[in-house]
Amino acid sequence: MKYSSEEVMQYVQEEDVKFIRLGFCDVFGKQKNISIMPNELHRAFTDGIAFDASAISGFGDETHSDLLLHPEPETLKPLPWRPENGRVIQMFANITRPDGSPFECDTRNLTKIAMADAKKSGLEFSFGAEQEFYLFLLDDRGMATKIPYDTAGYMDIAPDDRGENIRREICLMLEQMGVHPESSHHEEGPGQNEIDFRYSDALSAADNTMIFQRVARTVAGLNGLAADFSAKPIEVMPGNGFHINMSILPNNDEVLFRHMIAGILANVRSMTTFLNPTENSYCRLGQRKAPAYISWSPENRSQLVRIPAAVGEYRRAELRSPDPTANPYIAFALMIYAGLDGIEKKLELPTPANINLFRADAETLSGFKKLPENLFEAKSITAKSEFIRSHIPEKILNIYCENREQEIISGLV
């Protein structure tokens, strides 16, 4: 259900809500929030809630530290793990400067702008997210270890799969929040799990990705475990992927669909800094079904883009290089623009690579362009890209490509 501001205030009164969390994220996609009391809700809707942005990665320094959060009533979600009496709800918030102008580092707003630009071209795109994560045991101080919760493998079942009940709790809690998972299973790595989501518009899909990570970490914690979404938590085990499925509404026109994929292939090298934003990201690429080359094929999981076996509304292109450390708002916005670029320029798809690239010889592989092999190379490509500069605000681009201090503060290196 989508609420108006008046309905949210009525909901707060009728449901005994005592805390309202206004959620947002920094430029790297790390989740943040501030809690307000019910008597501040009207002010939040009319004027916004001020906060000190100087301590948020990429948001500024002490000289221009005041920003405002404006909750979006239609994003209201109850937090099921909080008490029934004195309930807690959350809403995603837009970020503005004190003069009311949009804040350029509000990455959620980038997704909105991309969706609006697509609509101007008469197009809409839908996205479905698949994210993998590890469940690790805690030590005697309650800190995460690198000891997996189980030793099960791909799609194993209980009792080998000890994560079964954790995934069940996550899925049920998400449903209580109005977020609907499509499927879940144990992944290849010990203690590794995957939960997939039905397609939706880009903003809803990005919001749901943020909610999912929060719920997974919360449920894991309630069970004495830690959920790890880093790209390569264990060096010798499979990494965590963030597979992004993309399609064109309403009917996946075949010609437009192919141009869309061609646009993604043409621009993916310049996008990689945002899709794989940590040094650890590049430990995953090229191993255990994570792509290293720019290629596509129907169904083939060794490719960068594959077309899963599905028909009609479920037909989509799956981009397999991103990992869960990516900011989904930036990732989805760039994929929209890459798709539009391919459609507007009528880019043609190369010949599909119907081979296993993980087993191909050097001569065969030499025919394919590679994804960047490390973060430094990725940043160098991104910084020179006209495609990126035309769609990513300069301040965000500089933070990702130049400002190492901000990365260190945010724990990304």
C-alpha positions as CSV (number, residue, x, y, z in Angstrom):
1,M,0.0,0.0,0.0
2,K,1.2,3.5,-0.9
3,Y,0.4,6.1,1.7
4,S,0.0,9.9,1.6
5,S,1.5,12.1,4.3
6,E,-1.9,12.4,6.0
7,E,-2.4,8.7,5.9
8,V,1.1,8.2,7.5
9,M,0.2,10.5,10.3
10,Q,-3.1,8.6,10.9
11,Y,-1.2,5.3,10.7
12,V,1.3,6.5,13.4
13,Q,-1.6,7.5,15.7
14,E,-3.7,4.3,15.2
15,E,-0.8,1.8,15.3
16,D,0.9,3.2,18.4
17,V,4.1,4.2,16.5
18,K,6.7,5.8,18.7
19,F,9.7,6.1,16.5
20,I,9.9,7.1,12.8
21,R,13.2,6.3,11.1
22,L,14.1,8.4,8.1
23,G,16.5,6.4,5.9
24,F,19.0,7.4,3.3
25,C,22.5,6.2,2.3
26,D,25.9,7.8,1.7
27,V,27.5,7.9,-1.8
28,F,28.8,4.3,-1.3
29,G,25.4,2.9,-0.5
30,K,26.0,2.5,3.2
31,Q,22.7,2.8,5.0
32,K,22.0,5.7,7.5
33,N,19.0,6.9,9.4
34,I,17.8,9.3,12.0
35,S,14.9,8.6,14.3
36,I,12.2,11.2,15.0
37,M,9.3,11.2,17.4
38,P,5.7,11.3,16.2
39,N,5.2,14.9,17.1
40,E,8.0,15.8,14.6
41,L,6.4,14.1,11.7
42,H,4.3,17.0,10.4
43,R,7.4,19.2,10.4
44,A,9.3,16.4,8.6
45,F,6.7,16.4,5.8
46,T,6.4,20.2,5.5
47,D,9.9,21.5,6.2
48,G,12.2,18.5,6.4
49,I,14.5,17.4,9.3
50,A,17.9,18.9,9.4
51,F,21.0,16.8,10.1
52,D,24.8,17.3,10.2
53,A,26.1,15.9,6.9
54,S,29.8,16.6,7.6
55,A,30.4,13.1,9.1
56,I,28.7,11.3,6.2
57,S,31.1,10.0,3.5
58,G,31.0,12.3,0.5
59,F,28.4,14.7,1.9
60,G,30.6,17.7,2.7
61,D,32.6,19.3,5.4
62,E,31.9,21.4,8.4
63,T,31.6,24.6,6.3
64,H,28.4,23.4,4.6
65,S,27.2,20.7,6.9
66,D,23.4,21.3,7.1
67,L,21.1,19.2,4.9
68,L,17.5,18.3,5.2
69,L,15.7,14.9,5.0
70,H,12.2,14.9,3.5
71,P,10.4,11.5,4.0
72,E,8.5,9.9,1.2
73,P,5.2,8.7,2.6
74,E,4.7,6.0,0.0
75,T,7.8,4.2,1.2
76,L,6.4,3.6,4.7
77,K,7.5,0.2,6.1
78,P,7.0,-1.2,9.6
79,L,10.1,-2.8,11.2
80,P,8.8,-6.2,12.3
81,W,11.7,-6.9,14.6
82,R,10.8,-4.0,16.9
83,P,8.2,-4.3,19.7
84,E,4.5,-4.4,18.9
85,N,3.9,-1.7,21.6
86,G,5.6,1.5,20.7
87,R,6.2,0.4,17.1
88,V,8.9,1.6,14.8
89,I,8.5,2.4,11.1
90,Q,10.8,3.7,8.4
91,M,10.5,5.8,5.3
92,F,13.1,6.6,2.7
93,A,13.9,10.3,2.6
94,N,14.9,12.8,-0.1
95,I,17.9,15.0,0.7
96,T,18.0,18.7,-0.1
97,R,20.0,21.7,0.8
98,P,18.5,24.4,3.1
99,D,17.4,26.4,0.1
100,G,15.3,23.5,-1.1
101,S,17.5,22.5,-4.0
102,P,18.3,18.7,-4.5
103,F,21.5,17.5,-2.9
104,E,23.8,16.3,-5.7
105,C,25.1,13.4,-3.7
106,D,21.7,12.0,-3.0
107,T,22.2,8.8,-5.1
108,R,18.5,7.8,-4.7
109,N,17.6,10.9,-6.6
110,L,19.9,9.7,-9.4
111,T,17.7,6.7,-10.0
112,K,14.6,9.0,-10.1
113,I,16.3,11.2,-12.7
114,A,17.3,8.2,-14.8
115,M,13.8,6.9,-14.7
116,A,12.4,10.3,-15.8
117,D,14.9,10.5,-18.7
118,A,13.9,7.0,-19.9
119,K,10.3,8.0,-19.7
120,K,11.0,11.1,-21.9
121,S,12.3,8.6,-24.5
122,G,9.0,6.6,-24.2
123,L,10.7,3.8,-22.3
124,E,10.5,2.1,-18.9
125,F,12.9,-0.5,-17.5
126,S,12.3,-3.0,-14.8
127,F,14.9,-4.6,-12.5
128,G,15.2,-7.8,-10.5
129,A,17.9,-8.2,-7.9
130,E,19.7,-11.4,-6.9
131,Q,22.2,-11.0,-4.0
132,E,24.4,-13.6,-2.3
133,F,25.8,-13.4,1.3
134,Y,27.6,-15.5,3.7
135,L,26.5,-16.4,7.2
136,F,29.4,-16.5,9.7
137,L,29.7,-17.4,13.3
138,L,30.4,-14.8,16.0
139,D,33.3,-15.0,18.4
140,D,33.0,-14.8,22.2
141,R,32.9,-11.0,22.0
142,G,30.1,-11.0,19.5
143,M,32.3,-10.0,16.6
144,A,32.0,-11.7,13.2
145,T,34.5,-14.4,12.3
146,K,35.2,-16.0,8.9
147,I,33.9,-19.4,10.2
148,P,30.9,-20.4,7.9
149,Y,27.7,-21.3,9.6
150,D,27.6,-24.6,7.6
151,T,29.5,-26.7,5.1
152,A,26.6,-27.2,2.6
153,G,26.9,-26.6,-1.1
154,Y,24.7,-25.4,-4.0
155,M,21.0,-25.9,-3.3
156,D,21.7,-28.5,-0.5
157,I,18.9,-29.1,2.0
158,A,18.7,-29.4,5.8
159,P,20.3,-30.6,7.9
160,D,23.4,-29.9,5.8
161,D,21.9,-26.5,4.9
162,R,21.8,-24.8,8.3
163,G,20.8,-21.5,6.7
164,E,17.4,-22.7,5.7
165,N,15.6,-21.3,8.7
166,I,17.6,-18.0,8.5
167,R,16.5,-17.5,4.9
168,R,12.9,-18.4,5.9
169,E,12.9,-15.7,8.7
170,I,14.4,-13.2,6.3
171,C,11.7,-13.9,3.6
172,L,8.8,-13.8,6.1
173,M,10.1,-10.5,7.6
174,L,10.4,-9.0,4.2
175,E,6.9,-10.0,3.4
176,Q,5.7,-8.2,6.5
177,M,7.4,-5.1,5.1
178,G,5.6,-5.4,1.8
179,V,8.8,-6.7,0.0
180,H,8.2,-10.0,-1.9
181,P,11.1,-12.4,-2.5
182,E,10.8,-14.7,-5.4
183,S,13.1,-17.6,-4.4
184,S,15.9,-18.5,-2.0
185,H,18.5,-21.3,-1.7
186,H,21.9,-22.2,-0.4
187,E,24.7,-21.1,-2.7
188,E,28.0,-22.9,-3.6
189,G,30.1,-21.6,-0.8
190,P,29.9,-23.0,2.8
191,G,27.5,-20.8,4.7
192,Q,26.6,-18.9,1.5
193,N,23.0,-18.0,0.6
194,E,21.0,-16.3,-2.1
195,I,17.7,-14.6,-2.1
196,D,16.1,-13.3,-5.4
197,F,13.4,-10.7,-6.0
198,R,10.7,-10.3,-8.5
199,Y,11.2,-7.4,-11.0
200,S,9.9,-3.9,-10.3
201,D,10.7,-0.4,-11.3
202,A,14.3,0.8,-10.7
203,L,13.6,2.9,-7.6
204,S,11.5,0.2,-5.9
205,A,14.1,-2.5,-6.8
206,A,16.9,-0.3,-5.3
207,D,14.9,0.4,-2.2
208,N,14.1,-3.3,-1.7
209,T,17.8,-4.1,-2.1
210,M,18.6,-1.8,0.7
211,I,15.8,-3.2,2.9
212,F,16.9,-6.7,2.1
213,Q,20.5,-6.2,3.3
214,R,19.2,-4.6,6.5
215,V,16.8,-7.4,7.2
216,A,19.4,-10.1,6.4
217,R,21.9,-8.5,8.8
218,T,19.2,-8.0,11.5
219,V,17.9,-11.6,11.3
220,A,21.4,-13.0,11.3
221,G,22.2,-11.0,14.4
222,L,19.1,-12.1,16.2
223,N,20.3,-15.7,15.5
224,G,23.8,-15.1,16.8
225,L,25.3,-14.8,13.3
226,A,26.7,-12.2,11.0
227,A,25.6,-11.7,7.4
228,D,28.5,-10.7,5.1
229,F,27.8,-9.1,1.8
230,S,31.4,-8.3,0.8
231,A,32.5,-9.4,-2.6
232,K,35.0,-12.1,-1.6
233,P,34.7,-12.9,2.1
234,I,36.8,-16.1,1.9
235,E,39.8,-16.1,-0.5
236,V,39.4,-19.7,-1.7
237,M,35.6,-19.8,-1.8
238,P,33.0,-18.3,-4.3
239,G,32.4,-14.6,-4.0
240,N,29.1,-12.8,-3.5
241,G,27.4,-11.7,-6.6
242,F,24.8,-9.0,-7.1
243,H,23.2,-10.2,-10.3
244,I,21.0,-7.6,-11.9
245,N,18.2,-8.5,-14.2
246,M,16.9,-5.8,-16.6
247,S,14.1,-5.7,-19.1
248,I,12.0,-3.2,-21.1
249,L,8.4,-2.6,-20.3
250,P,5.8,-3.4,-21.4
251,N,6.7,-6.2,-23.8
252,N,10.5,-6.5,-24.2
253,D,10.5,-5.5,-27.8
254,E,13.2,-7.8,-29.4
255,V,15.0,-5.0,-31.3
256,L,15.0,-2.6,-28.3
257,F,16.0,-5.5,-26.0
258,R,19.1,-6.3,-28.1
259,H,20.1,-2.6,-28.4
260,M,19.7,-2.3,-24.6
261,I,22.2,-5.2,-24.0
262,A,24.6,-3.8,-26.6
263,G,24.6,-0.5,-24.7
264,I,25.4,-2.2,-21.5
265,L,28.3,-4.1,-23.1
266,A,29.6,-0.9,-24.7
267,N,29.7,1.0,-21.4
268,V,30.3,-1.6,-18.8
269,R,34.1,-0.9,-18.5
270,S,33.4,2.7,-17.5
271,M,30.7,1.6,-15.1
272,T,32.8,-0.9,-13.3
273,T,34.1,1.5,-10.6
274,F,30.5,1.8,-9.4
275,L,29.5,-1.8,-9.9
276,N,32.6,-3.1,-8.2
277,P,33.7,-0.3,-5.8
278,T,36.2,-2.1,-3.5
279,E,39.6,-3.6,-3.9
280,N,38.1,-6.8,-2.7
281,S,35.6,-6.7,-5.6
282,Y,38.4,-7.7,-8.0
283,C,39.3,-10.8,-6.1
284,R,36.0,-12.2,-7.2
285,L,35.9,-11.3,-10.9
286,G,37.1,-14.1,-13.1
287,Q,36.5,-16.9,-10.6
288,R,33.7,-19.2,-9.7
289,K,31.1,-18.0,-12.3
290,A,32.1,-14.3,-11.8
291,P,32.9,-12.9,-15.3
292,A,36.2,-11.3,-16.4
293,Y,35.4,-10.7,-20.1
294,I,32.9,-8.6,-21.9
295,S,30.6,-11.1,-23.6
296,W,27.0,-12.3,-23.7
297,S,25.1,-15.5,-24.4
298,P,21.8,-17.2,-23.8
299,E,21.8,-19.0,-20.5
300,N,25.6,-19.3,-20.3
301,R,26.8,-18.4,-16.8
302,S,30.4,-17.8,-17.8
303,Q,29.4,-14.7,-19.6
304,L,29.1,-11.1,-18.4
305,V,25.5,-10.8,-19.7
306,R,23.3,-13.9,-20.1
307,I,19.7,-14.2,-21.2
308,P,18.1,-16.7,-18.8
309,A,15.6,-19.3,-20.0
310,A,12.3,-17.4,-19.6
311,V,9.6,-16.1,-21.8
312,G,7.2,-13.1,-22.0
313,E,7.2,-10.7,-19.0
314,Y,10.0,-12.8,-17.3
315,R,12.5,-12.4,-20.2
316,R,15.4,-10.3,-19.1
317,A,19.1,-9.7,-19.4
318,E,21.2,-10.6,-16.4
319,L,24.4,-8.6,-15.7
320,R,26.6,-10.8,-13.6
321,S,29.6,-8.6,-12.8
322,P,28.3,-6.4,-9.9
323,D,28.7,-7.4,-6.3
324,P,26.7,-6.4,-3.2
325,T,29.1,-3.6,-2.2
326,A,27.7,-1.6,-5.1
327,N,25.3,1.3,-4.4
328,P,22.1,0.0,-6.1
329,Y,20.8,3.5,-6.9
330,I,23.9,4.3,-8.9
331,A,24.1,0.9,-10.5
332,F,20.5,0.9,-11.7
333,A,20.7,4.5,-12.9
334,L,23.8,3.7,-15.0
335,M,22.2,0.6,-16.4
336,I,19.3,2.7,-17.5
337,Y,21.5,5.2,-19.2
338,A,23.6,2.4,-20.8
339,G,20.5,0.8,-22.1
340,L,19.2,4.1,-23.5
341,D,22.6,4.7,-25.1
342,G,22.4,1.4,-26.9
343,I,18.8,2.1,-28.0
344,E,19.4,5.7,-29.2
345,K,22.6,4.7,-31.1
346,K,21.0,1.4,-32.4
347,L,24.1,-0.5,-31.2
348,E,24.3,-4.0,-32.5
349,L,25.1,-7.0,-30.3
350,P,28.3,-8.9,-31.1
351,T,28.2,-12.6,-31.8
352,P,27.1,-14.5,-28.7
353,A,29.9,-16.4,-26.9
354,N,28.4,-19.9,-26.6
355,I,31.5,-21.3,-25.0
356,N,32.7,-21.7,-21.4
357,L,35.1,-18.8,-21.0
358,F,36.4,-20.2,-17.7
359,R,37.8,-23.2,-19.7
360,A,38.7,-21.4,-22.9
361,D,42.3,-21.2,-24.1
362,A,44.4,-18.0,-24.4
363,E,43.9,-17.6,-28.1
364,T,40.1,-17.7,-27.7
365,L,40.1,-15.3,-24.8
366,S,42.2,-12.8,-26.7
367,G,39.2,-12.1,-28.9
368,F,37.3,-10.6,-25.9
369,K,37.8,-7.3,-24.1
370,K,38.4,-7.6,-20.4
371,L,36.7,-5.9,-17.5
372,P,39.2,-3.8,-15.4
373,E,41.4,-6.1,-13.4
374,N,41.7,-3.9,-10.3
375,L,40.2,-0.8,-8.7
376,F,42.9,1.5,-9.9
377,E,42.4,0.5,-13.6
378,A,38.6,0.8,-13.2
379,K,38.9,4.3,-11.8
380,S,41.2,5.4,-14.6
381,I,38.7,4.2,-17.2
382,T,35.8,5.8,-15.3
383,A,37.5,9.2,-14.9
384,K,38.0,9.5,-18.6
385,S,34.5,8.4,-19.7
386,E,32.3,10.9,-21.3
387,F,29.4,8.5,-20.8
388,I,29.9,8.6,-17.0
389,R,30.5,12.4,-16.9
390,S,27.3,13.0,-18.6
391,H,25.2,11.1,-16.1
392,I,27.1,11.1,-12.7
393,P,27.5,14.4,-10.8
394,E,31.1,15.6,-10.7
395,K,31.2,15.5,-6.9
396,I,30.2,11.8,-6.8
397,L,32.6,11.0,-9.7
398,N,35.5,12.8,-7.8
399,I,34.7,10.9,-4.6
400,Y,34.8,7.5,-6.3
401,C,37.7,8.2,-8.6
402,E,40.0,10.5,-6.7
403,N,39.2,10.9,-3.0
404,R,41.0,8.0,-1.3
405,E,40.5,9.6,2.1
406,Q,36.8,9.2,1.8
407,E,37.1,5.6,0.9
408,I,39.3,4.9,3.9
409,I,36.8,6.6,6.2
410,S,34.0,4.5,4.8
411,G,35.9,1.3,5.3
412,L,36.1,0.4,1.6
413,V,39.9,0.0,1.4
